[in-house]
Amino acid sequence: MITPPDYISSIKPYVPGKPIEELEREIGIRDSIKLASNENPIGPSIMAIKAVLESLMSPDPSNSINRYPDGSAYYIKKALSEKLSVREDEIILGNGSNELIDIAARTFLKPWDEAVVANPSFIIYAMSVQAMGGMPIQVPLKNYTHDLDAMADAVTSKTKMLFIANPNNPTGTINKKDEFDRLMDRIPDGILVVADEAYYEYVTDQEYADSMKHFRTGRDILILRTFSKIYGLAGLRIGYGIARQDIISEMNKLRPPFNTNSLAQKAALYALKDDDHLRCSREINEQGKRYLYRELDSIGLKYVSTEANFIYIPLERDSNVFYNTLLKHGVIVRPVGPKEIRVTIGLPKENKRFVEALKAVISE
Ligand SMILES: Cc1ncc(COP(=O)(O)O)c(C=O)c1O
């Protein structure tokens, strides 16, 4: 019987949520709301939707989905290059930023290499490291935030990568300029720092770390961003990375040639142009955040202040039981620890529904 290496069979699989229709059927409810995956509740830019529809309806067979996509992602790279003032050969596109995490680990790790990650943080870092036979070195959060000093302390001669989710998923906290700069001062050359900024566009704190500064000074840093969150394109799967040209060209060797599809590239291109959609998404998130803070305060539930589009709520009870009871009220959140849940900030009516369900569950 074929079996994978131990370092593969010991990976704890990522458990995706069930399709909403299935869940509803199983528990006999309707009109449930999903606040579990940190998607943009208003959806994507209308400009992006139109561009996708036009592509699909195009009578021009040279430009249709019977063709492979542009493997070099020429137009979206050009647009990103102009927007971010980086060269096109300093950008890599991924099938979601998730794929870029994986490609980075495959490019730079060999078995027994170490990669420093925070705990709890985005689970895919540790999984990608383990898939290479590498060793994820888990450093606990401090005040729900990456403890960058402790992460720098965890670096050894075997360390090849260090992952920072900034803002962090699941806690929504950020690392600030000073501590990030101090970390970069302490990390020796030859270790790739991955600054995962999936929620970058939501951050309002002026002290937010400036990862681009370290890219511009030529450091070993890979900055990851995505179209899945504020741009509302999670279903199309497209994200990007920024790094020195030599880092990008090594990663490109492992990137499948057609990893981002033509509709995703088109949608991303138009999403980038739509500043109104971005502004509106931010505003809805800020309003929802303020509303939820007020309600959580009045219920007396603890929560962690967020710089992203979700809120981490440490409970004093079993999070799976809590999740299942909320589910019966038609509200889907994400249990992210034994006693912790994470809720995505939704539309005003969804937030209200969450609060009502929360109150009902607490009083049950
Ligand atoms: C911190 C973080 N990084 C990366 C991702 C992956 O996003 P995507 O692959 O959709 O770009 C997520 C998704 O939830 C995330 O929370």
The ligand as a Tripos MOL2 file, in Angstrom:
@<TRIPOS>MOLECULE
LIG
   16    16     1     0     0
SMALL
NO_CHARGES

@<TRIPOS>ATOM
      1 C1         -3.7890   35.7680    6.7740 C.3       1 LIG1
      2 C2         -4.2810   35.1380    5.5170 C.ar      1 LIG1
      3 N1         -3.4170   34.9260    4.5340 N.ar      1 LIG1
      4 C3         -3.7880   34.3680    3.3780 C.ar      1 LIG1
      5 C4         -5.0860   33.9860    3.1690 C.ar      1 LIG1
      6 C5         -5.4160   33.3160    1.8790 C.3       1 LIG1
      7 O1         -6.1460   34.0820    1.0580 O.3       1 LIG1
      8 P1         -6.3030   33.7890   -0.4890 P.3       1 LIG1
      9 O2         -5.6240   32.4880   -0.7940 O.co2     1 LIG1
     10 O3         -7.7570   33.7190   -0.7200 O.co2     1 LIG1
     11 O4         -5.6350   34.9230   -1.1800 O.co2     1 LIG1
     12 C6         -6.0400   34.1820    4.1640 C.ar      1 LIG1
     13 C7         -7.4220   33.7340    3.9610 C.2       1 LIG1
     14 O5         -8.2380   33.6480    4.8250 O.2       1 LIG1
     15 C8         -5.6240   34.7690    5.3640 C.ar      1 LIG1
     16 O6         -6.4730   34.9680    6.3780 O.3       1 LIG1
@<TRIPOS>BOND
     1     1     2 1
     2     2     3 ar
     3     2    15 ar
     4     3     4 ar
     5     4     5 ar
     6     5     6 1
     7     5    12 ar
     8     6     7 1
     9     7     8 1
    10     8     9 2
    11     8    10 1
    12     8    11 1
    13    12    13 1
    14    12    15 ar
    15    13    14 2
    16    15    16 1
@<TRIPOS>SUBSTRUCTURE
     1 LIG1         1 GROUP 0 **** ****
